[in-house]
Amino acid sequence: MENERAVPGEVRIFLNHIYEFKKGVRNMVLYTMNKEYEEFAVRRLKNQNICYLTQEVSDNKINLFFGKKECMNAIRHFINRPLNRLTPEEDFILGAMLGYDICQQCKRFCGKKKSA
């Protein structure tokens, strides 16, 4: 119990995402985390042979994408700029790949197309 308290919540959430990925709950994960844990996270993913991609968000935050190789290969084609600069189509694809509710993604897509 005492050891659990020593592990920051942000790291525990990351480890839970790995658990869910390995159990097949999701094919791909996006987790925004403090850069202070990047080295730990990348080492853990490499040790478990999980494909990943990091994206700087700010001076102290990163987006950490990880999952199946096919998913990582696909997102490398468009995760080359901030997520708020994705086209409506790219945003839709990313949401679908992350397992977000498809009807919500459709509403989001239509809203983005309307305001574009």
VOPAGU-2260 file (C-alpha; in pm, 1 decimal, decimal comma):
REM VOPAGU-2260
SITE   aa  ch    i         X         Y         Z
SITE  MET   A    0       0,0       0,0       0,0
SITE  GLU   A    1     279,7     241,0      89,9
SITE  ASN   A    2     453,2     163,0    -242,1
SITE  GLU   A    3     134,3     258,6    -433,1
SITE  ARG   A    4     146,3     605,7    -283,3
SITE  ALA   A    5     505,9     647,2    -404,9
SITE  VAL   A    6     395,9     602,2    -767,6
SITE  PRO   A    7     249,6     927,7    -902,1
SITE  GLY   A    8    -108,8     910,6   -1024,5
SITE  GLU   A    9      -3,4    1014,8   -1372,8
SITE  VAL   A   10     227,8     712,5   -1394,7
SITE  ARG   A   11     -40,6     478,0   -1259,4
SITE  ILE   A   12    -280,5     597,6   -1529,7
SITE  PHE   A   13     -12,3     537,5   -1794,3
SITE  LEU   A   14      47,0     184,8   -1660,3
SITE  ASN   A   15    -327,9     119,6   -1667,8
SITE  HIS   A   16    -336,4     225,9   -2034,2
SITE  ILE   A   17     -62,8     -29,7   -2107,6
SITE  TYR   A   18    -262,2    -295,6   -1921,2
SITE  GLU   A   19    -576,6    -217,3   -2123,7
SITE  PHE   A   20    -381,7    -220,0   -2449,4
SITE  LYS   A   21    -222,0    -555,0   -2372,2
SITE  LYS   A   22    -561,3    -701,6   -2275,4
SITE  GLY   A   23    -707,7    -591,0   -2610,3
SITE  VAL   A   24    -942,8    -327,7   -2468,7
SITE  ARG   A   25    -799,6     -76,4   -2716,2
SITE  ASN   A   26    -576,1     -84,3   -3024,3
SITE  MET   A   27    -424,0     255,1   -2963,6
SITE  VAL   A   28    -385,8     500,5   -2676,2
SITE  LEU   A   29    -328,9     875,0   -2658,6
SITE  TYR   A   30    -211,5     997,2   -2320,8
SITE  THR   A   31    -107,7    1355,1   -2246,8
SITE  MET   A   32     144,9    1352,0   -1967,1
SITE  ASN   A   33     409,0    1554,9   -1792,2
SITE  LYS   A   34     747,1    1545,0   -1968,9
SITE  GLU   A   35     905,0    1453,7   -1638,1
SITE  TYR   A   36     775,3    1094,8   -1689,3
SITE  GLU   A   37     863,7    1065,8   -2059,8
SITE  GLU   A   38    1187,0     872,0   -2008,5
SITE  PHE   A   39    1013,0     621,4   -1779,7
SITE  ALA   A   40     719,8     580,7   -2021,2
SITE  VAL   A   41     934,5     536,3   -2331,0
SITE  ARG   A   42    1158,7     285,1   -2153,0
SITE  ARG   A   43     851,8      85,6   -2040,2
SITE  LEU   A   44     705,8      82,9   -2392,5
SITE  LYS   A   45    1038,1     -21,3   -2548,3
SITE  ASN   A   46    1084,4    -299,0   -2289,8
SITE  GLN   A   47     738,9    -434,4   -2376,5
SITE  ASN   A   48     791,4    -397,0   -2754,2
SITE  ILE   A   49     500,4    -155,6   -2787,3
SITE  CYS   A   50     514,8      90,9   -3077,0
SITE  TYR   A   51     486,8     454,0   -2974,4
SITE  LEU   A   52     513,0     814,2   -3091,2
SITE  THR   A   53     571,1    1122,3   -2879,8
SITE  GLN   A   54     459,3    1472,7   -2964,4
SITE  GLU   A   55     556,7    1784,3   -2773,1
SITE  VAL   A   56     256,3    1980,8   -2648,2
SITE  SER   A   57     430,7    2244,4   -2436,7
SITE  ASP   A   58     748,5    2295,1   -2239,1
SITE  ASN   A   59     628,8    2046,6   -1978,3
SITE  LYS   A   60     370,0    1824,5   -2154,4
SITE  ILE   A   61     380,9    1558,8   -2426,1
SITE  ASN   A   62     126,2    1355,3   -2613,2
SITE  LEU   A   63     222,5     990,1   -2598,2
SITE  PHE   A   64      59,2     770,3   -2861,0
SITE  PHE   A   65     110,1     396,6   -2839,6
SITE  GLY   A   66     -48,9      84,1   -2974,8
SITE  LYS   A   67     -49,0    -163,0   -3257,3
SITE  LYS   A   68     214,8    -115,6   -3523,1
SITE  GLU   A   69     -44,9     -66,5   -3798,3
SITE  CYS   A   70    -206,7     217,7   -3604,1
SITE  MET   A   71     123,6     386,3   -3529,5
SITE  ASN   A   72     228,2     361,0   -3895,3
SITE  ALA   A   73     -97,4     526,5   -4001,0
SITE  ILE   A   74     -89,4     818,9   -3758,5
SITE  ARG   A   75     272,6     898,7   -3842,4
SITE  HIS   A   76     132,5    1031,0   -4171,9
SITE  PHE   A   77     -62,0    1310,2   -4003,3
SITE  ILE   A   78      54,1    1357,9   -3643,6
SITE  ASN   A   79     316,2    1608,0   -3753,1
SITE  ARG   A   80     154,3    1920,0   -3610,0
SITE  PRO   A   81     -52,7    2011,4   -3302,3
SITE  LEU   A   82    -375,4    1813,3   -3270,9
SITE  ASN   A   83    -585,2    2130,2   -3287,9
SITE  ARG   A   84    -446,7    2182,6   -3639,8
SITE  LEU   A   85    -563,3    1848,9   -3777,5
SITE  THR   A   86    -808,6    1862,3   -4066,0
SITE  PRO   A   87   -1163,8    1750,6   -3982,0
SITE  GLU   A   88   -1090,9    1426,4   -4167,2
SITE  GLU   A   89    -768,8    1360,3   -3974,1
SITE  ASP   A   90    -941,9    1443,0   -3646,6
SITE  PHE   A   91   -1219,8    1196,7   -3734,2
SITE  ILE   A   92    -971,8     921,2   -3822,5
SITE  LEU   A   93    -773,7     974,3   -3503,7
SITE  GLY   A   94   -1086,1     964,2   -3286,9
SITE  ALA   A   95   -1207,1     646,7   -3457,1
SITE  MET   A   96    -865,6     483,7   -3412,9
SITE  LEU   A   97    -868,6     573,5   -3043,6
SITE  GLY   A   98   -1204,6     399,2   -3007,5
SITE  TYR   A   99   -1414,2     707,7   -2941,9
SITE  ASP   A  100   -1789,2     677,7   -2991,8
SITE  ILE   A  101   -1839,1     684,4   -3368,0
SITE  CYS   A  102   -2165,1     884,4   -3353,8
SITE  GLN   A  103   -1992,1    1149,4   -3140,3
SITE  GLN   A  104   -1706,5    1152,9   -3391,6
SITE  CYS   A  105   -1957,7    1205,5   -3672,9
SITE  LYS   A  106   -2114,2    1501,9   -3487,8
SITE  ARG   A  107   -1769,3    1645,3   -3416,9
SITE  PHE   A  108   -1668,4    1602,0   -3781,6
SITE  CYS   A  109   -1981,4    1775,5   -3909,9
SITE  GLY   A  110   -1929,4    2061,0   -3665,4
SITE  LYS   A  111   -1568,3    2105,0   -3774,3
SITE  LYS   A  112   -1664,9    2094,7   -4143,2
SITE  LYS   A  113   -1938,4    2351,9   -4086,7
SITE  SER   A  114   -1704,0    2596,1   -3914,6
SITE  ALA   A  115   -1416,7    2541,2   -4163,7
